[in-house]
Amino acid sequence: MSAARTPRALRQGYAVLAVAAFGRASYQLATDAGAAPVAYGLSAVAACFYLVASVLLAHADRSPRAREAARAIAAAELTGVLLVGTASLLEPGWFPHDSAWSYFGAGYLLAPLALPIITLRMLRSTL
């Protein structure tokens, strides 16, 4: 029996976030890296997570390894969002400028918080 197809909107959501976070981090690091290197670096890390998740989800329907890897990257991403989101609330001075994951991704309409949760639920129901 084959697993249910990975929703196209989920894969596209990750692709859009990858482009957005990469563009943001690239611009910020190129123009003013010293202003908030941790926040800007975290946005670059987030872009990498989103890109990897997008690729893995594109292959998750055909490969059990890709599904397992997508599950791992979504869990790691959720951990990062929760840690950075909590830190940005408790110690705002650590983040003089927002990262993609600051305030649980509020600058991206909370998509960084929602996507890994949706991904983990979807992958659990299809495995």
Secondary structure, DSSP 8 states (H G I E B T S, - for coil): -------HHHHHHHHHHHHHHHHHHHHHHHHHTTT-HHHHHHHHHHHHHHHHHHHHHHHTTT-HHHHHHHHHHHHHHHHHHHHHHHHHHH-GGG-SS--TTGGGGGGGTTHHHHHHHHHHHHHHHH-
